[in-house]
């Protein structure tokens, strides 16, 4: 599975950590590539474009609170970003809400928590059915 991942300066270190922890996946790293201050919409847009152009199946976006990247991602038709702070929410976001982008709050979770959240999200599948109908209502 190919996953696009991007972060601003506050999410840079967590982004690198996730890529290194999940080596069994193919990653498209859209940046940023340092701790130098930058703007999250730049990287969120790249992740969403990768998904919409079918270069990636899923995406992960990271900023300090996770709120900015989730708002930015959800502006794109066909993108369903979920801000997740624990594995239970991440699993629910994939199974029942059809999340194709995971938003993470680097300032509010540990790296160990991030591993659990990403694992839960990646190892869950959308159930479709009634839940698909709800997504279609938004598009």
C-alpha positions as a Python dict, from the first residue, in 0.01 Angstrom:
ca = {
    (1, 'X'): (0, 0, 0),
    (2, 'X'): (124, 347, -89),
    (3, 'X'): (64, 623, 165),
    (4, 'X'): (128, 993, 116),
    (5, 'X'): (251, 1172, 427),
    (6, 'X'): (313, 1539, 498),
    (7, 'X'): (369, 1767, 792),
    (8, 'X'): (457, 2120, 886),
    (9, 'X'): (755, 2205, 1106),
    (10, 'X'): (574, 2099, 1423),
    (11, 'X'): (498, 1759, 1275),
    (12, 'X'): (829, 1698, 1098),
    (13, 'X'): (988, 1475, 1362),
    (14, 'X'): (673, 1266, 1408),
    (15, 'X'): (645, 1225, 1030),
    (16, 'X'): (1000, 1091, 1012),
    (17, 'X'): (934, 861, 1308),
    (18, 'X'): (621, 715, 1146),
    (19, 'X'): (799, 649, 817),
    (20, 'X'): (1078, 469, 1002),
    (21, 'X'): (838, 266, 1219),
    (22, 'X'): (619, 147, 932),
    (23, 'X'): (879, 25, 684),
    (24, 'X'): (644, -234, 531),
    (25, 'X'): (452, 44, 358),
    (26, 'X'): (551, 248, 55),
    (27, 'X'): (567, 615, 153),
    (28, 'X'): (536, 928, -56),
    (29, 'X'): (698, 1193, 164),
    (30, 'X'): (576, 1533, 46),
    (31, 'X'): (763, 1725, 318),
    (32, 'X'): (848, 1929, 506),
    (33, 'X'): (1205, 1812, 540),
    (34, 'X'): (1321, 2017, 839),
    (35, 'X'): (1211, 2189, 1159),
    (36, 'X'): (1218, 2527, 982),
    (37, 'X'): (886, 2710, 1014),
    (38, 'X'): (648, 2643, 727),
    (39, 'X'): (276, 2634, 654),
    (40, 'X'): (70, 2315, 684),
    (41, 'X'): (-166, 2385, 388),
    (42, 'X'): (126, 2334, 147),
    (43, 'X'): (180, 1974, 257),
    (44, 'X'): (-183, 1890, 319),
    (45, 'X'): (-265, 1990, -39),
    (46, 'X'): (10, 1763, -172),
    (47, 'X'): (-112, 1465, 31),
    (48, 'X'): (-471, 1517, -84),
    (49, 'X'): (-361, 1555, -446),
    (50, 'X'): (-172, 1225, -424),
    (51, 'X'): (-492, 1051, -312),
    (52, 'X'): (-721, 1220, -562),
    (53, 'X'): (-479, 1146, -847),
    (54, 'X'): (-457, 785, -726),
    (55, 'X'): (-83, 804, -659),
    (56, 'X'): (-158, 697, -299),
    (57, 'X'): (-436, 496, -136),
    (58, 'X'): (-430, 685, 194),
    (59, 'X'): (-272, 991, 350),
    (60, 'X'): (-139, 1110, 683),
    (61, 'X'): (-107, 1479, 768),
    (62, 'X'): (51, 1621, 1083),
    (63, 'X'): (65, 1957, 1256),
    (64, 'X'): (85, 2064, 1619),
    (65, 'X'): (-285, 2031, 1702),
    (66, 'X'): (-395, 1826, 1402),
    (67, 'X'): (-684, 2069, 1360),
    (68, 'X'): (-530, 2284, 1088),
    (69, 'X'): (-436, 1991, 866),
    (70, 'X'): (-775, 1826, 914),
    (71, 'X'): (-958, 2146, 817),
    (72, 'X'): (-733, 2194, 514),
    (73, 'X'): (-772, 1833, 399),
    (74, 'X'): (-1149, 1831, 431),
    (75, 'X'): (-1177, 2117, 182),
    (76, 'X'): (-1109, 1866, -99),
    (77, 'X'): (-1404, 1675, -245),
    (78, 'X'): (-1344, 1304, -193),
    (79, 'X'): (-1113, 1353, 103),
    (80, 'X'): (-1237, 1239, 443),
    (81, 'X'): (-982, 1347, 701),
    (82, 'X'): (-1016, 1241, 1063),
    (83, 'X'): (-827, 1397, 1353),
    (84, 'X'): (-742, 1101, 1576),
    (85, 'X'): (-586, 1101, 1922),
    (86, 'X'): (-626, 737, 2021),
    (87, 'X'): (-649, 396, 1848),
    (88, 'X'): (-1022, 358, 1913),
    (89, 'X'): (-1106, 682, 1734),
    (90, 'X'): (-870, 590, 1448),
    (91, 'X'): (-1032, 248, 1400),
    (92, 'X'): (-1379, 402, 1407),
    (93, 'X'): (-1275, 673, 1160),
    (94, 'X'): (-1172, 410, 903),
    (95, 'X'): (-1447, 155, 960),
    (96, 'X'): (-1751, 377, 998),
    (97, 'X'): (-1653, 716, 858),
    (98, 'X'): (-1446, 605, 558),
    (99, 'X'): (-1148, 818, 653),
    (100, 'X'): (-883, 822, 382),
    (101, 'X'): (-664, 1081, 555),
    (102, 'X'): (-541, 1055, 913),
    (103, 'X'): (-467, 1385, 1088),
    (104, 'X'): (-234, 1367, 1387),
    (105, 'X'): (-167, 1623, 1664),
    (106, 'X'): (210, 1605, 1718),
    (107, 'X'): (199, 1834, 2024),
    (108, 'X'): (-56, 1621, 2208),
    (109, 'X'): (46, 1258, 2150),
    (110, 'X'): (362, 1061, 2221),
    (111, 'X'): (546, 863, 1956),
    (112, 'X'): (421, 541, 2118),
    (113, 'X'): (64, 668, 2097),
    (114, 'X'): (122, 766, 1734),
    (115, 'X'): (234, 412, 1651),
    (116, 'X'): (-82, 269, 1809),
    (117, 'X'): (-305, 521, 1630),
    (118, 'X'): (-146, 469, 1289),
    (119, 'X'): (-153, 88, 1334),
    (120, 'X'): (-521, 90, 1426),
    (121, 'X'): (-605, 315, 1132),
    (122, 'X'): (-402, 122, 874),
    (123, 'X'): (-531, -215, 992),
    (124, 'X'): (-898, -117, 968),
    (125, 'X'): (-1118, -119, 659),
    (126, 'X'): (-1422, 83, 564),
    (127, 'X'): (-1744, -115, 616),
    (128, 'X'): (-1936, 58, 336),
    (129, 'X'): (-2312, 4, 320),
    (130, 'X'): (-2504, 263, 519),
    (131, 'X'): (-2177, 438, 596),
    (132, 'X'): (-2097, 478, 226),
    (133, 'X'): (-2437, 641, 175),
    (134, 'X'): (-2343, 902, 433),
    (135, 'X'): (-2020, 984, 253),
    (136, 'X'): (-2208, 1015, -75),
    (137, 'X'): (-2442, 1266, 90),
    (138, 'X'): (-2142, 1495, 146),
    (139, 'X'): (-2013, 1479, -210),
}
